[in-house]
């Protein structure tokens, strides 16, 4: 891997329907190899932003550059080559029920394989050891030959993350990877993802409902609300009041943090463990 991809978004708008603005005049830049967490209430635009960054959603108006390239001005072949260098992990990974886990994980490699190699791997997995090692980082190696429909929701989510690990992508766009995991497994999974991205020099952008996990693990936090960036700062510069304002008057499950609680050390806000 030659390093992470850079991102530049300029005055991007995305509308779902005639009225609702999913992204509203959003501008941001992400450096190669940077690790960024997106937080905010449901409907804030986190998933839409990841789609824009992954060249799956075109902003209109506005622009996005991935590795200094406008994906929407590339030829079909050039766009496919660019997309081979990134990986989008949705909250609910698309795993066919009767597919074996080994094939589900190795699907992360398929963009780099010829058609013949991909078809051959469906008969005899080409890199089963690679899939085994990726699953082992999430304590799932014993599920290598299981069928997907025998997995719990949390196991499926970790299989989706193992797929991201084997993808060799230079840009990892991960949407709510911990929604089906308990706190202990969530922390483990997030650390595996962060450490792997850092080791490979990949750029990592991850949306999280677990605000405390974002503050604990990411050097940069972007708070989104109503399609706009409310703040974009290191966690030490985000107060409990900032978090309270971000989630105020929303109908999301969970508890808005106490804005009067003093932040523990280096200005970090004290936030009770909960999931928005």
BAFI-3210 file (N, C-alpha, C; in Angstrom, 3 decimals, decimal comma, padded with zeros to 6 digits):
// residues 276
n [1|2|3|4|5|6|7|8|9|10|11|12|13|14|15|16|17|18|19|20|21|22|23|24|25|26|27|28|29|30|31|32|33|34|35|36|37|38|39|40|41|42|43|44|45|46|47|48|49|50|51|52|53|54|55|56|57|58|59|60|61|62|63|64|65|66|67|68|69|70|71|72|73|74|75|76|77|78|79|80|81|82|83|84|85|86|87|88|89|90|91|92|93|94|95|96|97|98|99|100|101|102|103|104|105|106|107|108|109|110|111|112|113|114|115|116|117|118|119|120|121|122|123|124|125|126|127|128|129|130|131|132|133|134|135|136|137|138|139|140|141|142|143|144|145|146|147|148|149|150|151|152|153|154|155|156|157|158|159|160|161|162|163|164|165|166|167|168|169|170|171|172|173|174|175|176|177|178|179|180|181|182|183|184|185|186|187|188|189|190|191|192|193|194|195|196|197|198|199|200|201|202|203|204|205|206|207|208|209|210|211|212|213|214|215|216|217|218|219|220|221|222|223|224|225|226|227|228|229|230|231|232|233|234|235|236|237|238|239|240|241|242|243|244|245|246|247|248|249|250|251|252|253|254|255|256|257|258|259|260|261|262|263|264|265|266|267|268|269|270|271|272|273|274|275|276]
n.u [000,849|000,523|000,032|-002,393|-005,446|-006,195|-008,798|-011,058|-013,692|-015,906|-018,226|-020,551|-023,704|-026,365|-029,464|-032,304|-035,060|-037,336|-037,178|-035,700|-032,499|-029,720|-026,969|-025,538|-024,087|-021,436|-018,049|-014,881|-011,650|-009,487|-006,504|-004,020|-003,885|-005,052|-007,173|-010,517|-013,460|-016,957|-019,659|-022,988|-026,558|-029,172|-029,967|-028,331|-026,626|-024,407|-024,115|-024,726|-022,610|-020,429|-021,053|-020,707|-017,961|-017,022|-017,450|-019,940|-022,180|-023,163|-022,432|-024,623|-025,319|-021,674|-018,420|-016,247|-013,074|-011,047|-008,042|-007,036|-008,531|-011,426|-014,040|-016,322|-015,720|-014,148|-013,317|-015,196|-013,535|-011,376|-012,707|-013,501|-010,987|-010,209|-012,175|-011,407|-009,464|-010,578|-012,789|-016,043|-017,860|-020,931|-023,419|-025,011|-023,677|-023,744|-024,410|-024,875|-027,210|-026,639|-024,029|-020,647|-018,583|-015,858|-015,879|-017,364|-015,639|-013,389|-014,472|-013,750|-011,360|-011,959|-012,282|-009,712|-009,072|-008,917|-011,643|-011,598|-010,034|-011,626|-013,969|-012,860|-012,098|-014,507|-015,045|-012,774|-011,429|-009,204|-007,483|-007,697|-006,291|-005,702|-008,242|-008,824|-006,912|-007,718|-010,272|-009,508|-008,499|-010,765|-011,708|-013,084|-012,226|-013,000|-015,319|-014,856|-015,639|-018,340|-021,827|-023,275|-025,888|-025,945|-024,841|-024,763|-026,127|-024,078|-021,824|-021,993|-021,543|-018,874|-017,688|-018,063|-016,267|-013,879|-013,757|-013,208|-010,599|-009,092|-009,213|-007,246|-007,497|-006,952|-008,433|-010,693|-014,028|-016,240|-019,311|-021,088|-019,954|-020,323|-022,872|-024,232|-022,790|-021,616|-020,298|-017,614|-016,794|-017,164|-015,210|-012,904|-013,164|-013,073|-010,499|-008,938|-009,578|-008,674|-005,916|-005,094|-005,576|-003,778|-001,335|-001,192|-001,147|-003,497|-006,228|-008,791|-012,184|-014,837|-018,128|-019,902|-022,200|-021,553|-020,455|-018,564|-016,651|-015,656|-014,421|-012,464|-010,741|-010,162|-008,233|-009,411|-012,544|-015,601|-018,525|-021,727|-024,798|-028,015|-026,981|-024,776|-021,530|-021,078|-018,994|-015,427|-012,875|-010,015|-010,439|-009,817|-010,577|-013,288|-016,148|-018,387|-020,660|-020,622|-021,248|-023,793|-025,209|-025,039|-026,731|-029,130|-032,655|-033,368|-034,871|-033,493|-032,605|-031,311|-029,200|-028,746|-025,592|-024,559|-024,182|-023,038|-021,117|-017,734|-014,910|-012,700|-009,357|-007,137|-009,167|-011,054|-014,423|-016,678|-018,482|-021,236|-021,473|-023,149|-025,254|-025,999]
n.v [-001,194|002,237|004,355|006,522|007,947|011,295|013,685|016,095|018,239|020,546|022,929|021,245|019,947|017,747|016,488|014,767|014,058|016,799|018,769|018,101|018,564|016,713|016,983|020,127|022,689|021,864|021,846|020,374|018,940|016,154|014,704|012,504|009,338|010,219|009,961|010,035|010,711|010,709|012,180|012,634|013,313|010,965|011,100|013,229|013,363|011,742|009,154|009,836|011,600|009,808|008,298|010,235|010,714|008,276|008,181|007,301|008,814|011,687|015,057|017,827|021,081|021,438|019,964|017,102|015,811|013,019|011,809|013,949|013,793|014,282|012,265|012,185|013,169|011,361|008,718|005,663|003,403|004,548|005,489|003,067|002,064|003,942|003,482|000,939|001,469|002,234|001,526|000,917|000,365|-000,583|-000,076|-002,367|-005,073|-006,364|-009,520|-012,547|-015,002|-017,839|-017,918|-018,822|-017,836|-017,473|-016,830|-014,502|-012,760|-012,734|-011,432|-008,833|-008,679|-009,056|-006,887|-006,591|-008,852|-011,001|-012,058|-014,817|-015,666|-014,814|-016,363|-018,908|-018,844|-019,050|-021,713|-022,994|-021,450|-018,814|-017,476|-018,443|-018,472|-015,808|-014,752|-016,157|-015,085|-012,409|-012,648|-013,671|-011,484|-010,320|-012,174|-014,292|-016,467|-019,115|-019,236|-019,453|-021,308|-021,326|-020,790|-017,701|-017,251|-018,453|-016,816|-014,370|-010,998|-009,264|-010,789|-010,882|-008,207|-007,938|-009,672|-008,158|-006,095|-007,520|-008,092|-005,516|-005,247|-007,052|-005,873|-004,168|-001,492|002,016|004,012|003,937|003,780|003,747|002,844|003,253|000,947|-000,452|-000,946|-003,326|-004,495|-005,341|-003,208|-004,065|-005,751|-003,862|-001,909|-003,469|-004,179|-001,648|-000,770|-002,663|-001,993|000,687|000,390|-001,284|000,341|002,414|001,003|000,334|002,767|003,819|006,042|006,740|007,037|007,234|006,750|007,166|006,258|005,921|008,111|008,414|006,502|007,565|009,934|008,829|007,523|008,742|011,214|013,383|014,914|015,251|016,943|016,488|017,963|018,220|018,121|019,798|020,861|021,149|021,309|020,809|019,382|018,521|015,987|016,973|019,586|019,644|020,194|019,106|020,664|021,291|018,778|018,419|020,467|019,557|017,343|018,238|018,468|016,362|013,281|010,978|007,712|007,241|009,145|012,560|014,023|015,367|018,678|020,180|018,744|018,489|018,279|015,475|015,853|017,449|018,885|017,169|016,158|014,970|012,171|010,177|006,624|005,729|005,150|006,970]
n.w [000,000|-000,832|000,824|002,474|001,106|000,125|000,891|-000,312|000,150|-001,147|-000,459|-000,540|-001,418|-000,779|-001,566|-000,443|-001,968|-002,662|-000,707|001,678|002,981|002,981|003,107|003,652|002,222|002,829|003,723|003,837|004,599|004,419|005,365|003,858|005,400|007,743|010,683|011,370|013,190|012,749|014,296|015,614|015,692|014,692|011,242|010,712|008,561|008,341|007,127|004,490|003,945|004,031|001,775|-000,226|000,068|-000,733|-003,438|-004,176|-004,091|-005,667|-005,046|-005,440|-005,735|-005,608|-004,836|-004,821|-004,156|-004,493|-003,601|-005,046|-007,367|-009,315|-008,992|-010,565|-013,002|-014,226|-016,537|-017,092|-016,632|-015,245|-012,986|-011,834|-011,150|-009,234|-007,269|-006,484|-004,701|-002,373|000,419|001,387|004,238|005,108|007,716|008,092|006,874|003,527|003,362|001,893|002,996|002,823|002,256|002,927|005,681|005,115|002,375|002,479|003,823|002,101|-000,053|000,137|-001,199|-003,849|-005,761|-006,710|-008,038|-010,949|-013,095|-013,424|-011,227|-009,100|-009,484|-009,233|-006,567|-005,292|-005,434|-004,350|-001,760|-002,336|-000,619|002,089|004,486|004,883|005,334|007,687|009,481|009,576|010,687|013,155|014,508|015,412|017,123|015,895|014,448|014,597|013,196|010,513|008,484|008,751|007,868|006,876|007,767|010,206|012,014|014,666|014,947|015,827|015,215|012,442|011,900|012,701|010,865|008,569|009,157|009,192|006,491|005,551|006,536|004,960|002,514|001,615|001,159|000,574|001,567|004,080|004,762|007,166|008,424|011,267|012,911|015,282|016,178|016,763|018,750|022,037|024,709|025,390|023,237|021,247|021,804|021,432|018,696|017,474|018,148|016,788|014,134|013,970|014,576|012,472|010,227|010,779|010,716|008,032|006,838|005,911|005,195|007,494|008,033|010,127|011,100|014,124|016,651|019,245|021,250|023,296|022,605|020,242|021,190|022,802|021,041|018,559|016,864|015,709|015,542|013,930|014,274|013,182|012,200|010,935|008,348|008,314|009,463|012,816|014,608|014,286|015,480|017,625|020,191|022,755|022,668|022,669|024,405|027,056|026,838|024,125|023,038|024,115|022,837|020,230|020,159|021,145|021,612|019,961|018,900|019,425|020,794|024,113|026,387|026,625|027,229|030,405|030,507|032,487|033,738|034,778|032,581|032,367|032,721|030,481|029,345|028,262|027,781|030,321|029,764|030,030|029,592|026,796|023,973|021,182]
ca.u [000,000|001,362|-000,392|-003,809|-005,959|-006,664|-010,190|-011,422|-015,096|-016,126|-019,591|-021,349|-025,119|-027,074|-030,860|-033,139|-036,363|-037,329|-036,977|-034,756|-031,082|-028,948|-025,733|-025,869|-022,958|-020,394|-016,667|-013,902|-010,495|-008,886|-005,170|-003,718|-003,557|-005,724|-008,246|-011,564|-014,759|-018,144|-020,695|-024,154|-027,831|-029,702|-030,410|-027,431|-025,914|-023,168|-024,078|-024,662|-021,255|-019,569|-021,346|-020,048|-016,513|-016,728|-017,845|-021,198|-023,223|-022,607|-023,011|-025,152|-024,001|-020,513|-017,412|-015,444|-011,845|-010,457|-006,668|-006,932|-009,282|-012,879|-014,503|-017,434|-015,205|-013,302|-013,914|-015,684|-012,415|-010,610|-013,513|-013,396|-009,651|-010,231|-012,999|-010,652|-008,547|-011,330|-013,708|-017,170|-018,479|-022,214|-023,756|-025,452|-022,948|-024,553|-023,878|-025,881|-027,399|-026,041|-022,605|-019,734|-017,890|-014,586|-016,144|-017,817|-014,455|-012,540|-015,101|-013,005|-010,240|-012,409|-012,024|-008,344|-008,892|-009,526|-012,889|-011,276|-009,581|-012,780|-014,836|-012,151|-012,088|-015,803|-014,972|-011,711|-010,977|-007,837|-006,664|-008,412|-005,462|-005,859|-009,539|-008,701|-006,160|-008,547|-011,314|-008,889|-008,344|-012,067|-012,065|-014,087|-011,585|-013,718|-016,489|-014,352|-016,386|-019,763|-022,677|-023,612|-027,171|-025,751|-024,155|-025,548|-025,956|-022,754|-020,822|-022,041|-020,905|-017,426|-017,289|-017,952|-015,022|-012,785|-013,710|-012,501|-009,176|-008,412|-009,449|-006,039|-007,934|-006,215|-009,431|-011,698|-015,206|-016,917|-020,553|-021,659|-019,490|-020,458|-024,272|-024,713|-021,774|-021,599|-019,191|-016,287|-016,508|-017,068|-013,888|-011,926|-013,298|-012,628|-009,042|-008,400|-009,753|-007,783|-004,520|-004,837|-005,489|-002,519|-000,219|-001,166|-001,128|-004,773|-007,115|-009,948|-013,277|-015,762|-019,263|-020,141|-023,186|-020,913|-019,667|-017,395|-015,638|-015,034|-013,539|-011,346|-009,895|-009,869|-007,600|-010,209|-013,970|-016,487|-019,896|-022,678|-026,214|-028,792|-026,180|-023,698|-020,538|-021,229|-017,608|-014,409|-011,790|-009,494|-011,345|-009,490|-011,191|-014,736|-016,677|-019,691|-021,668|-020,644|-021,982|-025,205|-025,806|-025,097|-027,837|-030,276|-033,978|-033,553|-035,625|-032,672|-032,556|-030,116|-029,222|-027,842|-024,664|-024,724|-023,270|-022,405|-020,073|-016,399|-014,163|-011,562|-008,027|-006,893|-010,368|-011,962|-015,706|-017,129|-019,659|-021,683|-021,489|-024,434|-025,201|-027,032]
ca.v [000,000|003,421|005,413|006,836|008,896|012,590|014,030|017,510|018,491|021,988|023,455|020,129|019,797|016,548|016,555|013,586|014,654|018,196|019,725|017,762|018,727|015,750|017,736|021,522|023,617|021,268|021,921|019,776|018,298|015,085|014,422|011,075|008,645|010,797|009,174|010,999|010,176|011,520|011,961|013,479|012,599|010,284|012,044|014,383|013,371|010,970|008,122|010,527|012,097|008,678|007,958|011,250|010,490|007,033|008,307|006,600|009,844|012,917|016,286|018,736|021,421|021,161|019,102|016,223|015,294|011,877|011,743|015,062|013,469|014,401|010,966|012,317|013,572|010,269|007,700|004,508|002,561|005,276|005,515|001,737|001,957|004,741|002,791|-000,205|001,936|002,591|000,495|001,422|-000,670|-000,120|-000,531|-003,757|-005,559|-007,210|-010,879|-013,546|-015,902|-019,164|-017,760|-019,141|-016,663|-017,302|-016,116|-013,152|-011,952|-012,586|-010,509|-007,581|-008,734|-009,308|-005,821|-006,679|-010,148|-011,249|-012,807|-016,224|-015,898|-014,642|-017,535|-020,046|-018,740|-019,491|-023,171|-023,271|-020,111|-018,529|-016,946|-018,767|-018,097|-014,364|-014,573|-016,683|-014,141|-011,214|-013,015|-013,881|-010,193|-010,024|-013,372|-015,029|-017,422|-020,392|-019,132|-019,342|-022,141|-021,259|-020,029|-016,391|-017,262|-019,002|-015,801|-013,322|-009,685|-008,753|-011,553|-010,404|-006,890|-008,140|-010,238|-007,017|-005,377|-008,369|-007,847|-004,253|-005,443|-007,751|-005,163|-003,421|-000,179|003,185|004,855|003,117|004,563|002,762|003,434|002,675|-000,440|-001,052|-000,866|-004,627|-005,041|-004,857|-002,255|-004,691|-006,126|-002,644|-001,310|-004,333|-004,053|-000,321|-000,703|-003,442|-001,206|001,851|-000,057|-001,797|001,488|003,106|000,178|000,345|004,136|004,118|007,057|006,112|007,929|006,300|007,353|006,461|006,712|005,843|009,344|008,231|005,753|008,511|010,823|008,065|006,828|009,460|012,515|014,459|014,631|016,160|016,841|016,857|018,129|018,786|018,189|020,775|020,603|022,012|021,517|019,957|019,683|017,412|015,726|017,799|020,899|019,460|020,190|018,464|021,584|021,104|017,540|018,649|021,285|018,753|016,391|018,852|018,484|015,288|012,168|009,777|007,013|007,505|010,293|013,650|014,183|016,481|019,738|020,818|017,881|018,931|017,343|014,875|015,924|018,039|019,470|016,184|016,184|013,754|011,719|008,876|005,616|005,507|005,112|007,786]
ca.w [000,000|-000,981|001,729|002,450|000,130|000,621|000,590|-000,269|-000,155|-001,227|-000,563|-001,048|-001,081|-001,219|-001,151|-000,595|-002,226|-003,065|000,372|002,729|002,665|003,763|003,322|003,384|002,099|003,670|003,250|004,746|003,973|005,214|004,858|003,719|006,637|008,904|011,275|011,696|013,605|012,509|015,288|015,442|015,845|013,513|010,227|010,643|007,286|008,438|006,088|003,197|003,767|003,677|000,381|-001,049|000,137|-001,426|-004,845|-004,394|-004,121|-006,233|-004,499|-006,439|-006,272|-004,774|-005,437|-003,977|-004,757|-003,819|-004,103|-006,002|-008,576|-009,286|-009,495|-011,494|-014,310|-014,721|-017,387|-016,339|-016,208|-014,230|-011,773|-011,223|-010,532|-008,010|-006,276|-005,986|-003,664|-001,177|000,897|002,164|005,076|005,640|009,066|007,958|005,705|002,644|003,416|001,523|004,145|002,686|001,965|004,022|006,205|004,419|001,127|002,831|004,139|000,917|-000,996|000,208|-002,142|-005,217|-006,736|-007,211|-008,691|-012,255|-013,012|-013,237|-009,856|-008,215|-009,620|-008,671|-005,109|-004,790|-005,345|-003,380|-001,350|-002,765|000,487|003,329|005,634|005,061|005,983|009,058|010,308|009,777|011,656|014,465|015,187|016,022|017,907|015,123|013,545|014,642|012,316|009,149|007,537|009,061|006,969|007,425|008,471|011,547|012,818|015,317|014,337|016,153|014,456|011,057|011,835|012,759|009,577|007,670|009,461|008,708|005,045|005,356|006,808|003,869|001,263|001,242|000,690|001,060|002,217|004,739|005,128|008,007|008,913|012,494|012,975|016,612|016,602|017,251|019,639|023,413|024,869|025,377|021,856|020,470|022,008|020,783|017,246|017,053|018,254|015,675|012,919|014,027|014,510|011,131|009,325|011,051|010,257|006,572|006,350|005,259|005,744|008,129|008,417|010,773|011,800|015,385|017,618|020,557|021,339|024,171|021,860|019,317|021,942|023,350|020,073|017,326|017,082|015,108|015,628|013,217|014,737|012,130|012,547|009,825|007,140|008,430|010,504|013,982|015,038|013,671|016,422|018,429|021,318|023,919|022,506|022,606|025,766|027,255|026,309|022,670|022,759|024,451|021,772|019,016|020,228|021,806|020,979|019,006|019,451|019,427|022,060|024,900|027,276|026,285|028,335|031,329|030,088|033,638|034,283|034,394|031,745|033,042|032,144|029,187|028,793|027,681|028,488|031,011|029,066|030,491|028,531|026,186|022,535|020,546]
c.u [000,881|000,952|-001,856|-004,162|-006,384|-008,099|-010,336|-012,873|-015,317|-017,597|-020,561|-022,770|-025,590|-028,486|-031,541|-034,572|-036,227|-036,898|-035,801|-033,317|-030,284|-027,544|-025,989|-024,610|-021,771|-019,033|-015,756|-012,769|-009,930|-007,562|-004,946|-003,306|-004,229|-006,842|-009,274|-012,823|-015,845|-019,174|-021,850|-025,418|-028,226|-030,251|-029,509|-026,696|-024,651|-023,055|-024,004|-023,262|-020,301|-019,803|-020,700|-018,542|-016,095|-017,139|-019,068|-022,380|-022,591|-023,242|-023,462|-025,889|-022,894|-019,572|-016,760|-014,235|-011,330|-009,078|-006,480|-007,644|-010,782|-013,460|-015,563|-017,000|-014,324|-014,066|-014,372|-014,556|-011,613|-011,377|-013,467|-012,048|-009,600|-011,018|-012,324|-009,750|-009,263|-012,307|-014,774|-017,798|-019,785|-022,493|-024,211|-024,781|-023,803|-023,951|-024,976|-026,000|-026,677|-024,564|-021,776|-018,949|-016,586|-014,779|-016,599|-016,631|-013,629|-013,180|-014,419|-011,835|-010,686|-012,192|-010,637|-008,081|-009,483|-010,822|-012,610|-010,850|-010,742|-013,702|-014,175|-012,160|-013,418|-015,849|-013,967|-011,113|-009,498|-006,934|-007,372|-007,617|-005,565|-007,180|-009,489|-008,019|-006,960|-009,645|-010,736|-008,718|-009,643|-012,594|-013,155|-013,476|-012,304|-014,958|-016,099|-015,218|-017,882|-020,520|-023,117|-024,914|-027,097|-025,091|-025,155|-025,325|-024,574|-021,655|-020,815|-021,345|-019,382|-016,892|-017,141|-016,686|-013,805|-012,632|-012,964|-010,997|-008,458|-008,474|-008,210|-006,380|-007,087|-007,134|-010,519|-012,815|-016,150|-018,125|-021,089|-021,246|-019,791|-021,911|-024,791|-023,761|-021,928|-020,368|-017,806|-015,896|-016,372|-015,710|-012,808|-011,967|-012,774|-011,115|-008,381|-008,448|-008,780|-006,326|-004,165|-004,700|-004,170|-001,327|-000,072|-001,102|-002,420|-005,487|-008,366|-010,953|-014,418|-016,888|-019,599|-021,302|-022,586|-019,963|-018,418|-016,293|-014,914|-014,030|-012,312|-010,316|-009,477|-009,257|-008,384|-011,668|-014,728|-017,900|-020,852|-024,086|-026,910|-027,930|-025,027|-022,751|-020,707|-019,861|-016,721|-013,123|-011,182|-010,404|-011,069|-010,145|-012,717|-015,268|-017,983|-020,815|-021,760|-021,460|-023,469|-025,892|-025,976|-026,348|-029,126|-031,531|-034,113|-034,233|-034,826|-032,751|-031,282|-030,251|-028,263|-026,923|-024,925|-023,706|-022,574|-021,286|-018,710|-015,699|-012,966|-010,283|-008,009|-008,175|-011,326|-013,270|-016,003|-018,444|-020,022|-021,741|-022,910|-024,258|-026,321|-027,576]
c.v [001,238|004,563|005,729|007,843|010,189|012,820|015,546|017,646|019,994|022,286|022,424|020,170|018,442|016,648|015,224|014,068|016,141|019,140|019,373|017,824|017,786|016,268|019,161|022,385|023,145|021,357|021,278|019,179|017,276|014,717|012,915|010,467|009,183|009,875|010,138|010,256|011,192|011,182|012,918|012,661|011,878|011,309|013,249|014,477|012,532|009,931|008,745|011,050|010,963|008,253|008,948|011,002|009,221|007,022|007,462|007,551|011,128|014,127|017,201|019,879|021,053|020,198|018,232|015,768|014,157|011,666|012,741|014,774|013,683|013,110|011,084|012,857|012,486|009,398|006,525|003,654|003,243|005,338|004,164|001,559|002,757|004,029|001,537|000,180|002,358|001,481|001,169|000,261|-000,135|-000,694|-001,991|-004,327|-006,493|-008,612|-011,861|-014,618|-017,235|-019,106|-018,180|-017,886|-016,421|-016,536|-014,683|-012,241|-011,691|-011,725|-009,146|-007,524|-008,753|-008,157|-005,888|-007,975|-010,142|-012,029|-014,285|-016,537|-015,782|-015,860|-018,770|-020,041|-019,158|-021,011|-023,585|-021,936|-019,889|-018,141|-017,187|-018,362|-016,608|-014,070|-015,039|-015,662|-012,872|-011,484|-013,166|-012,570|-009,756|-011,222|-014,192|-016,102|-018,769|-020,388|-019,149|-020,095|-022,169|-020,553|-018,739|-016,432|-017,904|-018,001|-014,883|-011,994|-009,100|-009,482|-011,123|-009,054|-007,027|-008,813|-009,115|-006,215|-006,192|-008,218|-006,556|-004,426|-006,083|-006,975|-004,452|-002,029|000,922|004,215|003,946|004,026|003,620|003,419|002,645|001,222|-001,160|-001,184|-002,177|-005,257|-004,496|-003,979|-002,885|-005,087|-004,897|-001,988|-002,135|-004,140|-002,710|-000,203|-001,490|-002,621|-000,030|001,440|-000,562|-000,655|002,228|002,318|000,216|001,750|004,563|005,273|006,363|007,185|007,041|007,077|006,507|007,102|006,713|007,035|009,146|007,453|006,667|009,402|010,099|007,668|007,636|010,828|013,688|014,024|015,689|015,907|017,363|016,989|018,807|019,033|019,162|020,397|021,626|022,305|020,502|020,213|018,399|017,203|016,587|019,171|020,824|019,325|019,401|019,352|021,482|019,867|017,730|019,452|020,470|017,876|016,984|018,772|017,476|014,110|010,873|009,075|007,357|008,777|011,345|013,889|015,428|017,561|020,403|019,980|018,371|017,865|016,792|015,041|016,525|018,543|018,488|016,194|014,877|013,346|010,337|007,908|005,429|005,554|005,952|007,037]
c.w [000,000|-000,080|001,544|001,376|000,817|000,157|000,645|-000,711|-000,096|-001,453|-001,146|-000,517|-001,595|-000,690|-001,410|-000,760|-002,494|-001,958|001,280|002,240|003,561|004,053|002,863|003,407|002,939|002,991|004,288|003,926|004,951|004,573|004,715|005,060|007,874|009,380|011,862|012,118|013,286|013,577|015,009|015,528|014,562|012,530|010,070|009,314|007,287|007,314|004,698|002,928|003,382|002,223|-000,583|-001,088|-000,592|-002,880|-005,163|-004,479|-004,628|-005,574|-005,629|-005,758|-005,285|-005,467|-004,380|-004,781|-003,887|-004,411|-005,247|-007,324|-008,344|-009,841|-010,571|-012,856|-014,930|-015,704|-016,523|-015,811|-015,104|-012,916|-011,073|-010,537|-009,238|-006,920|-005,733|-004,816|-002,387|-000,823|001,745|002,921|005,626|007,015|009,069|006,709|004,859|002,539|003,034|002,604|004,028|002,308|003,174|004,417|005,456|003,112|001,403|003,128|002,886|-000,162|-000,973|-000,754|-003,605|-006,198|-007,355|-007,973|-010,097|-012,065|-012,760|-011,815|-008,879|-008,275|-009,017|-007,159|-004,503|-004,646|-004,278|-002,963|-001,601|-001,604|001,815|004,560|005,925|005,773|007,431|009,957|010,575|010,790|013,058|015,217|015,860|016,816|017,223|014,226|013,508|013,751|010,838|008,140|007,832|007,935|007,668|008,217|009,847|012,494|013,507|014,598|014,592|015,405|012,995|010,916|011,874|011,497|008,545|007,903|009,041|007,196|004,753|005,560|005,636|002,562|000,731|000,714|001,308|001,713|002,755|005,235|005,852|008,671|010,105|012,700|014,275|017,058|017,171|018,265|021,054|023,609|024,792|023,954|020,969|020,595|021,310|019,271|016,750|017,115|017,122|014,391|012,872|013,865|013,119|010,132|009,519|010,515|008,737|005,981|005,689|005,962|006,281|008,521|008,883|011,442|013,016|016,139|019,022|020,711|022,182|023,465|020,870|020,039|022,466|022,301|018,849|017,611|016,519|015,092|014,836|013,717|013,677|012,703|011,375|008,591|007,166|009,559|011,621|014,589|014,350|014,441|016,986|019,638|022,541|023,855|022,374|024,024|025,832|026,737|024,789|022,297|023,032|023,352|020,486|018,993|020,793|020,937|019,862|019,686|019,463|020,772|022,803|025,688|026,779|027,467|029,156|031,005|031,253|034,221|033,849|033,567|032,478|032,251|030,741|028,522|028,170|028,461|029,175|030,391|029,554|029,332|028,055|024,682|021,963|019,342]
res [x|x|x|x|x|x|x|x|x|x|x|x|x|x|x|x|x|x|x|x|x|x|x|x|x|x|x|x|x|x|x|x|x|x|x|x|x|x|x|x|x|x|x|x|x|x|x|x|x|x|x|x|x|x|x|x|x|x|x|x|x|x|x|x|x|x|x|x|x|x|x|x|x|x|x|x|x|x|x|x|x|x|x|x|x|x|x|x|x|x|x|x|x|x|x|x|x|x|x|x|x|x|x|x|x|x|x|x|x|x|x|x|x|x|x|x|x|x|x|x|x|x|x|x|x|x|x|x|x|x|x|x|x|x|x|x|x|x|x|x|x|x|x|x|x|x|x|x|x|x|x|x|x|x|x|x|x|x|x|x|x|x|x|x|x|x|x|x|x|x|x|x|x|x|x|x|x|x|x|x|x|x|x|x|x|x|x|x|x|x|x|x|x|x|x|x|x|x|x|x|x|x|x|x|x|x|x|x|x|x|x|x|x|x|x|x|x|x|x|x|x|x|x|x|x|x|x|x|x|x|x|x|x|x|x|x|x|x|x|x|x|x|x|x|x|x|x|x|x|x|x|x|x|x|x|x|x|x|x|x|x|x|x|x|x|x|x|x|x|x|x|x|x|x|x|x]
***
